[in-house]
Amino acid sequence: MPFDEYFEKWFKLYKSNLTKTTKLHYDYTFRAIKEYFGGKPLQEIKRHDYQMFLNKFGSDKAKENVEKVNTHIRSCVQDAIEEQIIQHDFTRKAVLTWTNQSCKEARRKTFKFF
């Protein structure tokens, strides 16, 4: 099954009772998966594929965005393992990379406290 399709089905089944904002975050993750992996089957994704995804995704993102997307995908992958769709966790030992400051960091630098 293609990764993007599995993530979408998983999201709709297990994450149906979320706030509108949280649903938007999951939709953002779905679009990132679809854009990078396309129709690649979940069973064919290896650790190096996922690391390359994180490296590219984080090349213009803040830490908090990369962490959130990684958390969504890790949760989905754990369920795929539980369902015996895949045998290995390709998100294990992934190194998160990012380049932009988070909004919180930017605000801290803007406001100087005495």
C-alpha positions, -999 to 999 in steps of 0.1 A, spaced: 0 0 0 14 35 -9 26 54 22 5 84 15 -27 63 12 -19 44 44 -12 76 63 -45 92 51 -65 61 61 -47 58 94 -53 95 101 -90 93 93 -95 61 114 -75 69 145 -74 107 145 -109 116 137 -118 133 170 -92 161 169 -95 199 170 -96 217 137 -61 230 142 -46 196 150 -64 182 119 -46 209 99 -13 197 113 -20 161 102 -31 173 68 2 192 65 21 160 73 0 141 47 8 166 20 46 164 29 44 126 26 25 127 -6 49 153 -21 81 135 -12 71 98 -13 44 99 -39 29 65 -44 59 46 -29 47 15 -10 51 17 28 69 -17 27 96 -3 4 106 27 26 139 22 44 156 42 71 178 60 46 147 70 26 131 85 56 163 103 67 166 118 32 130 129 36 137 146 69 168 163 56 150 177 26 119 186 46 139 203 73 160 223 49 136 252 52 116 245 83 118 252 120 126 226 146 90 225 159 76 218 124 101 189 118 94 174 153 56 175 147 58 158 113 82 132 126 59 125 156 29 120 133 48 97 110 63 77 139 29 71 153 16 59 120 45 36 114 41 21 149 5 12 140 16 -3 107 41 -25 126 13 -35 150 -9 -44 120 20 -64 105 19 -43 74 56 -36 78 82 -53 100 107 -26 108 104 9 121 121 31 95 117 61 118 140 46 144 172 66 151 162 92 126 181 125 131 159 156 129 173 184 109 161 220 106 174 254 95 149 281 106 144 295 140 112 286 157 87 314 163 94 312 201 132 317 195 126 346 172 103 363 197 129 358 225 155 375 205 132 404 196 121 411 231 149 418 256 140 414 292 159 432 319 
